[in-house]
Amino acid sequence: MKILAALFIDDISMFENHDGLTRLNLSGVQFTIAVSEPFPLTLAPHLVVLIHSDETSNGSGVLEVTYHSEENQIARNVQPLQIEPGLFAYRLIRAELELANPGIVTAHCRLNQDEPITVPLTIKAGE
């Protein structure tokens, strides 16, 4: 199994088209968020992780996502995975992040004990 992509998003929807093929629509892909509330605050962004289970996989694994701010871990989510070999899946992760200041939050996403992929999200104070 491997992670194909991980993104912060506003919304995700899944549908089957007229050919019977499943489609995912991702909307509001975010790399920066401007917040209007004063700091400190709690932010709960949505992170979608797209995963492929190749034909040689047994389809089982563990997805771990840790969130970091200024090198400190501020949240963690761990969930078991069961994905049929040869297929794709997605997981939507929503963590409550306690933030004292604007800055960059990074989500470290990994399967089992593999090297994580890192997804940055810049948090700015709004006007």
Secondary structure, 3 states (H helix, E strand, C coil): CEEEEEEEECEEEEEECCCCCEEEEEECCECEEEECCCCCEEECCEEEEEEECCCCCCCEEEEEEEEEECCEEEEEEEEEEECCCCCEEEEEEECCEEECCCEEEEEEEEECCCCCEEEEEEEEECC
